[in-house]
Amino acid sequence: MAINRASFEDIIDRVHTIPSLPEVVTQVSRLVNDPMANSDQISGIMVKDGAMVSKMLRMVNSVYYGLKEPVHDLDAAVRILGFKTIRSIALSISVLNAFQQQNAAFNMKAFWAHSAVSACLCRMIAEKSKVCDPELGYTIGLLKGIGKLILVENAPDETRAIVAVAKEYKLSFHGAAREVLSTDDAEIGAWLAARWELEPAITETIKNQYDLAKGRQQGMVAMCLFSEYLCGLKKLRVSGECDDPTLDTEVWKHLGLDKNALVELLTRVNDEVDNAKQLMAMAS
């Protein structure tokens, strides 16, 4: 007898409350891509959310950003770091606060550690490969796993089945999801990114993050695959990621990197883990 697997539409129909980004973050995201926007406009929007500004300034003044002098107001932070970095920080805070659910079958602490490291790695890979703006890379790295959290919250039984199948057959979460469902975390994550009105390049990359043959953003998909491979080598895994780390050789071509880059990035992963933990602690 055929098993009736939940489809993308089935999962989305269960989402009664869509996690939302604060309006100030949505507005800043729109301004980031507006060539006429200025720092005063960004600051004017952000100051409406005092709690977020306080967290942002703590993050801006952390060792990670390496400012020579501490900054005490958001306007200065915007001028020094730029619109896109400010958007990255605001998104980090917002996304972490939007998903606080706990689930016995899914390790949330490991998920956020992985997301934070992925964001930092994608930023580094983007810097080296020039496939996209480093801050866009950071945003994609941070959000690419977000579909898993929609599943954790709205399809807990299926999520437990995905993790169990992954463990039994040594599969990735994505591979196991396709055994249990007729959709996967990438398709669901892209749906959420679109609902958040993030730019199409982010949505498309999240949707195709496991398949270089799809879409128009192969460079950014390669970036995602490379960051995931590095996390796998360092055993920075999410619940249900039970496959052995492998890397499609086409990734090198799309990134324009050689294997020396692998050695260099691996030496920096440990520092990124520490940085990511500090940033996530400040954001939460």
TAPEFEN-V966694 format. One record per pair of residues at least 12 apart in sequence whose C-alpha atoms are under 10 Angstrom apart, sorted by the first residue. I is the first residue (numbers start at 1). J is the second residue. Records with the same first field share a line. If there is no record, write none. Layout:
BEGIN
I=J  J
END
This chain:
BEGIN
3=180  181
4=180  181  182
5=158  178  179  180  181  182  183
6=155  158  180  181  182  183
7=180  181  182  183  184
8=181  182  183  184  185  187  188  191
9=182  183  188
10=155  181  182  183
11=150  151  154  155  158  181  182  183  184  188
12=150  151  154  155  188  191  192
13=154
14=150  151  153  154  155
15=150  151  153  154  155
16=154
17=154
18=98  150  192  195  196
19=94  95  97  98  99  150  192  195  196
20=94  95  97  98  99  192  195  196
21=90  91  93  94  95  97  98  195  196  197
22=49  52  90  91  94  95  98  196
23=45  46  48  49
24=42  44  45  46  47  48  49  52  90
25=42  45  46  49  52  86  87  88  89  90  91  93  94  196
26=87  90  91  196  197  198
27=42  45  46  87  197
28=41  42  43  44  45  46  83  84  86  87  90  91
29=42  83  84  86  87  88  90  91  196  197  198  199
30=87  197  198  199
31=83  84  87
32=82  83  84  85  86  87
33=83  84  199
37=83
38=78  79  82  83
39=74  75  76  77  78  79  80  82  83
40=74  75  76  78  79
41=75
42=74  75  78  82  83  86  87
43=73  74  75  76  77  78  79  83  86
44=74  75
46=74  75  86  90
47=73  74  75
52=89  90  93  94  283
53=73  74  90
54=72  73  74  282  283
55=89  90  93  279  282  283  284
56=73  74  77  86  89  90  92  93  279  282  283
57=70  71  72  73  74  77  86  89  282
58=70  71  72  279  282  283
59=89  90  93  278  279  280  281  282  283
60=72  74  77  78  80  81  85  86  89  279
61=77
62=275  278  279  282
63=275  278  279
64=271  272  274  275  276  278  279
65=81  275
67=80  81
74=86
82=135
83=135
84=133  134  135  136  138  139
85=134  135  136  138  139
86=135
87=135  136  139
88=119  135  136  137  138  139  140  142
89=135  138  139  279  283
90=283
91=139  142  143  283
92=115  116  119  138  139  142  143  279  280  282  283  284
93=279  280  281  282  283  284
94=283  284
95=142  143  146  283  284
96=112  115  142  280  281  283  284
97=283  284
99=146  149  150  153
100=149  153  284
101=149  152  153
102=149  152  153
103=149  152  153  156  159  160
104=152  156  160
105=152  156  157  159  160  161  162  163  164  239  240
106=148  149  152  156  159  160  163  238  239  240
107=237  238  239  240
108=149  152  238  239
109=238
110=236  237  238  239
111=145  146  148  149  236  237  238  239
112=142  145  146  238  276  277  280
113=236  237  238  273  274  276  277  280
114=141  142  145  228  231  232  235  236  237  238  273  276  277
115=138  140  141  142  143  144  145  146  228  231  236  237  238  276  280
116=138  139  141  142  143  272  273  275  276  277  278  279  280
117=138  141  142  227  228  230  231  236  269  270  271  272  273  274  275  276  277  280
118=137  138  139  140  141  142  143  144  145  223  224  226  227  228  230  231  236  269  272  273  276
119=134  135  136  137  138  139  140  141  142  143  144  224  227  272  276
120=134  135  137  138  139  141  142  227  269  272  273  275  276
121=134  137  138  141  142  223  224  226  227  228  230  231  265  266  268  269  272  273  276
122=134  135  136  137  138  139  140  141  142  220  222  223  224  225  226  227  228
123=135  136  137  138  139  140  141  142  223  227
124=137  138  223  227  265  268  272
125=137  138  220  222  223  224  226  227  255  257  261  262  265
126=138  219  220  223  255
128=255  256  257  261  265
129=219  220  223  252  254  255  256  257  261
130=219  220  255  256
131=217  218  219  220  221  222  223  254  255  256
132=201  217  219  220  223
136=199  201  202  220
137=202  220  223  224
139=202
140=201  202  203  205  206  209  220  221  223  224
141=202  205  206  220  223  224  227  228
143=189  190  192  193  202  203  206
144=185  186  189  190  193  202  203  205  206  207  208  209  224
145=185  186  188  189  190  206  209  238
146=185  186  188  189  190  192  193  206
147=184  185  186  187  188  189  190  191  192  193  206  207
148=173  174  177  184  185  186  188  189  238  239
149=185  188  189
150=185  188  189  192
151=177  184  185  188  189
158=177  180  181
159=173  176  177  180  181  239  240
160=239  240
161=176  177  179  180  181  240
162=174  175  176  177  178  179  180  181  239  240  241
163=176  177  180  238  239  240  241  242
164=176  239  240  242
165=177  179  180  240  242
166=179  239  240  241  242  243
167=239  240  241  242  243
168=242
169=242  243
170=240  241  242  243  244
171=240  241  242  243  244
172=237  238  239  240  241  242  243  244  245
173=185  238  239  240  241  242  243
174=186  210  240  241
175=210  240  241  242  243
176=240  241  242
177=240
184=207
185=206  207
186=203  204  205  206  207  208  209  210
187=203  204  206  207  208  209
188=206  207
189=203  206  207
190=202  203  204  205  206  207  208  209
191=203  204  206  207
192=206
193=206  207
201=215  216  217  220
202=217  220
204=216  217  218  220  221
205=217  218  219  220  221  222  223  224
206=220  221  224
207=221
208=220  221  224
209=221  222  223  224  225
210=222  224  225  228
211=225  248
212=225  248  250  251  254
213=250
217=254
218=250  251  254  255
219=251  252  253  254  255  256
220=251  254  255
221=251  254  255
222=247  248  250  251  252  253  254  255
223=251  252  254  255
224=251
225=246  247  248  251
226=246  247  248  251  252  255  262
227=265  269
228=245  246  247
229=244  245  246  247  248  262
230=245  246  247  262  265  266  269
231=245  266  269  273
232=244  245  246
233=245  246  266
234=266  269  270  273
236=273
END
